[in-house]
Amino acid sequence: MEQIESHDEAGSSRKRFLLMVGGTGAAGAVGLLAAACGDGGGQPDSAEQKPEEPVTGDLEIVQYALTLEYLEAKFYADVLEAGVLRDSGLVKTAEDIAQNELEHVEVLRALVSQLGANPAPDPEGDFQSVIEQGERAVLETAAIVENVGAAAYLGQAPLIQDPDILAAALSIHTVEARHAAALNKAYGFAFATNDPLEGSVPNGPFAKPLDMAAVLKQIEPFLPKDPAGSNGKGNS
């Protein structure tokens, strides 16, 4: 998902992302998240183009992290409510992770408020298609979601300016990584691969970060669709 935009377009995208989904509903959540990352459609207007710059504002990053945590919390809540996990150990693991994600949401909402903004509303992810496939599909998705979460925090960490926000982000990042390791093992992603999203055993001495565009590509299937089924990409 590589999108080329003009400097003005990139700046406009970041401003929309700053507001995230305020007052726009679920379809707007998708549209604004896609706009922040680039939606992959259309041609750039300017003859002199630059790759879209990463989001750099602390508030924008916290809102982004909050939206990811909403999705994670919704995933585990739906899985536990559906009773799709049969193994008691996996149920306990899911319950513990679900509680962690809810606490991450609480902390990130508080950070947004401290920064003088309204927290982004919950986009209400849709995981029903995964749940219907049973325990193995749920475990695979859980592992992928946690790997993406850890990589997403790592991708934004160098851009955070406030040391207190950086400390909060890193404290969440390490927990997401531990979630990922446990779920990778439970599913069977136990050995290193060339895919930075797979494997409890590292495929090198350093973790691989993911930028917003790469994260969007991974989570987009779980974002709610607008009535036209376009994930809100036509909105700006």
Buried (B, 14 or more C-beta within 10 A) or exposed (E): BEBBBBEEBBEBBBEBBBBBBBEBBBBBBBBBBBBBBBBEEEEEEEEEBEEBEBBEBBBBBBBBBBBBBBBBBBBBBBBBEBEBBEEEEBBEBBEEBBEBBBBBBEBBBEBBEEBEBEBBBBBEBBBEEBBEEEBEBBBBBBBBBBBBBBBBBBBBBEBBEBEEBBEBBBEBBEBBBBBBBBBBBBBEBEEEEEEBBBBBEEBEEEBBBBBBBBBBBBBBEBBBEBEEEBBBBEBE
